[in-house]
Amino acid sequence: MADKSIKIAYLYEDLMNTYGDSGDVKIIRYLLKKQNYTTQIDNISLNDNFDAFDYDFVFFGGGQDFEQTVVAKDLPRHKDTLTNYINSDGPMLGVCGGYQLVGTYYKTNSGITIKGLDILPFHTVFKSDKRMIGDTRYLSDWGEVSAFENHSGQTYFDDKEKLHPLGKMIEGYGNNPQDKVEGLRYHNFIGTYSHGPLLKNLNVAQAIVDAILAWHEKRLAAQ
């Protein structure tokens, strides 16, 4: 009998959950339930052990600067497992702060540089004179996406050949005011500034579920 239990790792749920980003995990769980899968959701927080390859999906939400600084100090313990997981096509969604911390660094409003995991070549700079807030729409590979953004961090790709945007802006700012793109796609990693939550857009949600189920079969076959 096929294993119908999906394991989800929610990174720092107690610290990184701004603007109801936990809704993304609830939507994933709902869509999996419709396909007769059960879900186990583990909160991976400060000082917890974590092996990404024990999971079918990793979620990393957003947080304020203080919480993000706290998480950034604990996060390097997981760099190797997350690097290998992402490069092996493991499905992962990072929203806002959870997106930024996968990059090289995040420079705060006070000039402090928070080191990221340096898994992917992009960086973020806080610019207090440009708050990017409001409704956002963009065109992704899965069709149009509508969401809400609220951030002063501006994200820039350092290697545009390696990294690809999640979508092209129709309305709103996305990564920054200049590039007219939103988020990032690399293998099965998605980074985004889309709240609302993002996965109310069922076209994106179903694409992630499909990736989760493909990874689940791959993980089972390797056991």
PLY file of the C-alpha trace (Angstrom):
ply
format ascii 1.0
element vertex 223
property float x
property float y
property float z
element edge 222
property int vertex1
property int vertex2
end_header
0.00 0.00 0.00
1.36 3.43 -0.96
2.49 5.74 1.82
-0.10 8.55 1.88
1.50 10.59 4.67
3.26 13.84 3.73
5.76 15.45 6.10
6.08 19.24 6.14
8.80 21.18 7.95
7.70 24.65 9.03
10.88 26.59 9.82
10.60 28.90 12.84
6.80 29.02 12.82
6.84 30.69 16.25
9.06 33.54 15.03
8.48 33.88 11.29
4.75 34.14 10.66
3.88 37.66 9.52
0.71 38.51 7.59
-0.78 35.04 8.03
1.79 33.18 5.96
0.78 30.00 7.81
-2.20 30.04 5.47
0.11 28.71 2.75
0.70 25.55 4.78
-3.01 25.17 5.51
-3.84 25.38 1.81
-1.20 22.77 0.96
-2.67 20.50 3.65
-6.19 21.03 2.28
-5.21 20.19 -1.30
-3.33 17.10 -0.16
-6.34 15.97 1.88
-8.48 16.20 -1.27
-6.09 13.67 -2.81
-6.40 11.43 0.28
-3.04 12.33 1.80
-2.53 13.08 5.46
0.00 15.67 6.60
2.38 15.89 9.53
3.60 19.45 10.15
6.69 19.87 12.33
7.71 23.26 13.72
11.50 23.48 13.48
12.55 26.26 15.85
15.61 27.48 17.76
18.10 24.72 18.65
15.98 21.96 17.03
17.66 19.27 14.98
16.61 19.23 11.33
17.32 17.11 8.27
15.48 18.47 5.24
15.58 15.06 3.56
13.18 13.75 6.20
10.50 15.97 4.67
8.42 16.31 1.53
8.08 20.09 1.77
9.85 22.90 3.63
8.12 26.19 4.40
9.86 29.32 5.69
7.67 32.36 6.40
8.38 36.03 6.97
9.19 37.98 10.11
10.12 41.41 11.43
13.76 42.58 11.63
14.23 41.56 15.28
12.87 38.04 14.81
14.79 37.73 11.55
18.01 38.62 13.39
17.32 35.94 16.01
16.57 33.32 13.38
19.65 34.28 11.33
21.88 33.34 14.27
20.37 29.85 14.55
19.88 29.17 10.85
23.50 28.42 9.78
23.24 25.03 11.52
20.90 24.03 8.71
22.87 25.43 5.76
24.24 22.11 4.52
20.97 20.19 4.65
19.00 23.01 3.02
21.64 23.54 0.32
21.61 19.85 -0.59
17.82 19.68 -0.41
17.28 22.69 -2.69
19.91 21.52 -5.19
18.32 18.05 -5.25
14.93 19.52 -6.30
13.35 19.38 -2.85
10.19 21.55 -2.79
10.52 24.66 -0.62
8.63 27.95 -0.33
10.22 30.99 1.33
8.07 34.07 1.91
9.53 37.54 2.55
12.11 36.99 5.34
12.18 33.28 4.58
13.03 34.20 0.99
15.65 36.80 1.92
17.59 34.53 4.30
18.34 31.99 1.58
20.43 34.65 -0.14
23.83 36.09 0.78
22.82 38.92 3.11
20.13 41.32 4.27
21.20 44.87 5.17
18.84 46.42 7.74
17.66 50.01 8.08
20.25 50.59 10.81
23.05 49.45 8.53
23.51 46.07 10.20
24.22 43.27 7.75
22.43 40.01 8.56
24.20 37.11 6.92
21.98 34.77 4.96
22.61 31.12 4.19
24.36 32.05 0.94
22.67 29.16 -0.85
21.59 31.30 -3.79
23.29 34.39 -5.29
21.02 37.30 -4.36
21.01 39.97 -1.67
18.53 42.31 -0.03
18.87 45.92 1.14
16.38 47.70 3.41
15.49 51.14 2.02
13.36 53.08 4.48
12.36 55.73 1.93
10.62 53.18 -0.28
7.96 51.09 1.44
6.53 48.70 -1.14
3.00 48.02 0.00
-0.26 47.17 -1.71
-1.89 44.76 -4.09
0.36 43.00 -6.53
-0.22 41.03 -9.72
2.28 39.22 -11.89
2.46 36.61 -14.62
4.07 33.32 -13.64
4.69 30.10 -15.57
1.39 28.87 -14.10
-0.64 31.91 -15.07
-1.55 35.17 -13.36
-1.00 35.56 -9.61
-2.60 38.13 -7.30
-1.35 38.82 -3.79
-0.35 41.53 -1.31
3.12 42.90 -0.59
4.43 44.91 2.36
8.21 45.27 2.52
11.05 47.78 2.46
13.66 45.18 1.62
14.70 45.33 -2.02
16.08 42.09 -3.44
18.57 41.90 -6.31
19.85 38.86 -8.20
23.65 38.64 -8.36
23.56 35.90 -11.02
20.68 36.40 -13.44
21.67 33.38 -15.51
21.34 31.02 -12.55
18.26 32.59 -10.97
14.89 33.12 -12.60
12.02 35.28 -11.33
8.78 33.75 -10.17
6.90 36.20 -12.35
6.84 39.43 -14.38
5.07 42.34 -12.73
1.70 43.59 -13.90
0.92 45.64 -10.78
3.06 46.43 -7.74
6.79 46.32 -7.09
7.92 42.73 -6.51
11.63 42.27 -5.77
12.50 45.94 -6.27
11.23 48.98 -8.19
13.75 48.62 -11.04
13.65 45.02 -12.26
9.85 44.64 -12.63
9.93 41.01 -11.49
8.59 39.19 -8.45
10.25 36.46 -6.43
12.57 33.70 -7.50
12.49 30.15 -8.87
15.42 27.78 -8.66
14.76 24.05 -9.12
11.75 23.53 -6.79
12.61 26.44 -4.50
10.25 29.40 -4.69
11.01 32.70 -2.96
8.41 35.46 -2.93
7.17 38.68 -1.34
3.58 37.59 -1.89
1.37 37.50 1.18
-2.35 37.05 1.19
-1.43 34.13 1.39
0.29 33.37 -1.92
-1.33 29.97 -2.27
-4.86 31.33 -2.43
-3.75 31.31 -6.08
-4.63 27.68 -6.65
-2.65 27.52 -9.89
0.55 28.06 -7.88
-0.66 25.91 -4.99
-1.39 22.95 -7.26
2.01 23.26 -8.95
3.65 23.05 -5.52
1.49 20.08 -4.52
2.51 18.30 -7.73
6.18 18.92 -6.87
5.61 17.67 -3.32
4.04 14.43 -4.51
6.81 13.83 -7.06
9.43 14.41 -4.36
7.50 12.15 -1.96
7.69 9.27 -4.45
11.37 9.93 -5.01
12.03 10.00 -1.26
10.17 6.75 -0.70
12.04 5.04 -3.52
15.35 6.01 -1.93
14.48 4.49 1.43
0 1
1 2
2 3
3 4
4 5
5 6
6 7
7 8
8 9
9 10
10 11
11 12
12 13
13 14
14 15
15 16
16 17
17 18
18 19
19 20
20 21
21 22
22 23
23 24
24 25
25 26
26 27
27 28
28 29
29 30
30 31
31 32
32 33
33 34
34 35
35 36
36 37
37 38
38 39
39 40
40 41
41 42
42 43
43 44
44 45
45 46
46 47
47 48
48 49
49 50
50 51
51 52
52 53
53 54
54 55
55 56
56 57
57 58
58 59
59 60
60 61
61 62
62 63
63 64
64 65
65 66
66 67
67 68
68 69
69 70
70 71
71 72
72 73
73 74
74 75
75 76
76 77
77 78
78 79
79 80
80 81
81 82
82 83
83 84
84 85
85 86
86 87
87 88
88 89
89 90
90 91
91 92
92 93
93 94
94 95
95 96
96 97
97 98
98 99
99 100
100 101
101 102
102 103
103 104
104 105
105 106
106 107
107 108
108 109
109 110
110 111
111 112
112 113
113 114
114 115
115 116
116 117
117 118
118 119
119 120
120 121
121 122
122 123
123 124
124 125
125 126
126 127
127 128
128 129
129 130
130 131
131 132
132 133
133 134
134 135
135 136
136 137
137 138
138 139
139 140
140 141
141 142
142 143
143 144
144 145
145 146
146 147
147 148
148 149
149 150
150 151
151 152
152 153
153 154
154 155
155 156
156 157
157 158
158 159
159 160
160 161
161 162
162 163
163 164
164 165
165 166
166 167
167 168
168 169
169 170
170 171
171 172
172 173
173 174
174 175
175 176
176 177
177 178
178 179
179 180
180 181
181 182
182 183
183 184
184 185
185 186
186 187
187 188
188 189
189 190
190 191
191 192
192 193
193 194
194 195
195 196
196 197
197 198
198 199
199 200
200 201
201 202
202 203
203 204
204 205
205 206
206 207
207 208
208 209
209 210
210 211
211 212
212 213
213 214
214 215
215 216
216 217
217 218
218 219
219 220
220 221
221 222
